[in-house]
């Protein structure tokens, strides 16, 4: 049996979703998940000491596999970083994201969907290449990165019919 394609959100959908979030720390957590493609464990461990505002880099410490990595800060999250640390537990974030994504987008999403969605956004919208995305996600193997790349039916239609 084949694998189920994870649901993803577009940039417009994540923007719409965060409009409905009252707590700045929770809003930041969702934006970090999407724009920084961060795992939930990375989001909850992030502190202001991990941010190099001058170089516009985030140091993600002891990520999956015990590896550290530097990632560029997305402009969309820069202002929100003043709310670090998010001081929200993993389970609370999972529950709140699932609830709000159902309410606002009518989609049954998991927090990890944000990582998939962000990766898809950088590949398909921002036109990053697979190697750049691999570095950003912190994958040792490019085959792992390919799992995170999703092509929407609309993207295929646009390519077929000459759309943008």
ZATOR-937065 format. One line per 4 residues: their letters; for each residue x, y, z of C-alpha. Coordinates in Angstrom, 2 decimals. Layout:
BEGIN
a) X:Y:Z | ...
REM end
This chain:
BEGIN
xxxx) 0.00:0.00:0.00 | 1.30:3.48:-0.90 | 1.95:6.27:1.53 | -0.69:8.90:2.18
xxxx) 0.33:12.33:0.90 | 0.49:14.66:3.93 | -1.82:17.64:3.84 | -0.01:20.92:3.35
xxxx) -0.93:24.57:3.56 | -0.06:27.44:1.29 | 1.53:30.67:2.41 | -1.85:32.40:2.09
xxxx) -3.44:29.74:4.29 | -0.80:30.05:7.03 | -1.26:33.83:6.97 | -5.02:33.40:7.30
xxxx) -4.58:30.89:10.11 | -2.28:33.09:12.21 | -4.76:35.98:11.93 | -6.98:33.88:14.22
xxxx) -4.27:33.26:16.83 | -4.39:35.58:19.82 | -1.19:34.65:21.66 | 1.96:36.11:20.02
xxxx) 4.09:33.17:21.21 | 1.74:30.64:19.61 | 1.61:32.69:16.41 | 5.43:32.74:16.36
xxxx) 5.54:28.97:16.87 | 3.34:28.39:13.82 | 5.38:30.83:11.70 | 8.62:29.11:12.75
xxxx) 7.10:25.79:11.76 | 6.22:27.07:8.29 | 8.84:29.65:7.32 | 11.78:28.08:9.17
xxxx) 10.57:24.52:8.52 | 11.30:23.77:12.16 | 10.24:20.64:13.99 | 8.04:21.19:17.01
xxxx) 10.85:20.09:19.35 | 13.14:22.70:17.77 | 10.53:25.44:18.17 | 9.96:24.84:21.88
xxxx) 13.72:24.75:22.62 | 14.52:27.96:20.73 | 15.73:30.93:22.81 | 16.83:34.47:22.03
xxxx) 20.44:33.32:22.52 | 20.00:31.13:19.42 | 19.29:34.16:17.23 | 22.06:36.12:15.51
xxxx) 20.17:39.23:14.43 | 23.25:40.79:12.79 | 23.87:37.81:10.53 | 20.13:37.02:10.31
xxxx) 20.67:33.40:11.32 | 19.01:30.99:13.71 | 21.14:28.33:15.36 | 19.05:25.22:15.76
xxxx) 20.85:23.21:18.44 | 20.79:19.47:18.82 | 18.18:18.87:16.17 | 17.17:15.38:15.09
xxxx) 20.26:13.20:15.02 | 21.99:15.47:17.55 | 23.11:17.89:14.82 | 23.31:21.68:15.01
xxxx) 22.53:23.82:11.98 | 22.33:27.49:11.06 | 19.38:28.63:8.98 | 18.62:32.08:7.58
xxxx) 15.79:33.93:9.29 | 12.76:34.41:7.07 | 11.66:38.05:6.95 | 8.14:36.93:7.93
xxxx) 9.34:35.75:11.36 | 11.94:38.42:12.16 | 9.65:40.72:14.18 | 8.04:37.84:16.04
xxxx) 11.37:36.62:17.42 | 11.05:39.19:20.22 | 8.51:36.78:21.74 | 11.09:34.03:22.31
xxxx) 11.09:31.68:24.04 | 7.64:30.43:23.05 | 7.17:28.79:26.48 | 4.49:26.48:25.13
xxxx) 4.70:22.73:25.56 | 4.91:20.33:22.64 | 1.54:18.73:23.38 | -0.20:22.09:23.85
xxxx) 1.14:23.29:20.47 | 0.05:20.08:18.76 | -3.46:20.35:20.16 | -3.85:24.08:19.45
xxxx) -2.59:23.75:15.87 | -4.85:20.81:15.11 | -7.83:22.71:16.54 | -7.23:26.01:14.74
xxxx) -6.40:24.37:11.40 | -9.74:22.52:11.59 | -11.62:25.69:12.52 | -10.00:28.14:10.11
xxxx) -8.96:25.99:7.15 | -11.23:22.97:7.59 | -8.12:20.81:7.34 | -7.04:18.11:9.77
xxxx) -3.39:19.07:10.13 | -0.53:18.20:12.44 | 2.17:20.66:13.48 | 4.66:18.72:11.33
xxxx) 2.50:19.65:8.31 | 4.00:23.12:8.67 | 7.49:21.73:7.99 | 6.24:19.91:4.87
xxxx) 4.32:23.00:3.78 | 7.29:25.31:4.25 | 9.58:22.97:2.33 | 7.05:22.80:-0.50
xxxx) 6.76:26.61:-0.46 | 10.52:27.11:-0.79 | 10.81:24.55:-3.56 | 7.76:25.44:-5.66
xxxx) 7.17:29.14:-4.93 | 10.61:30.47:-4.02 | 12.26:28.12:-6.54 | 14.97:26.84:-4.20
xxxx) 16.82:23.82:-5.51 | 16.73:20.49:-3.72 | 20.27:20.85:-2.37 | 19.47:24.23:-0.77
xxxx) 16.35:22.76:0.77 | 18.31:19.77:2.06 | 20.70:22.11:3.90 | 17.85:24.20:5.27
xxxx) 16.00:21.15:6.59 | 19.18:19.63:8.02 | 18.94:16.34:6.16 | 22.05:14.21:5.71
xxxx) 20.46:12.36:2.80 | 18.79:14.14:-0.12 | 16.32:11.25:-0.44 | 14.86:12.33:2.90
xxxx) 14.40:15.85:1.53 | 12.44:14.53:-1.43 | 9.78:13.20:0.97 | 9.12:16.80:2.01
xxxx) 8.46:18.07:-1.47 | 4.88:18.13:-2.64 | 3.54:19.26:-5.96 | -0.05:20.44:-5.97
xxxx) -2.42:19.55:-8.78 | -2.67:23.31:-9.44 | 1.12:23.50:-9.93 | 0.87:20.73:-12.52
xxxx) -2.03:22.46:-14.28 | -0.10:25.72:-14.37 | 2.91:23.98:-15.91 | 0.74:22.13:-18.43
xxxx) -1.21:25.19:-19.51 | 1.50:27.82:-19.23 | 0.30:29.57:-16.07 | 2.59:31.27:-13.60
REM end
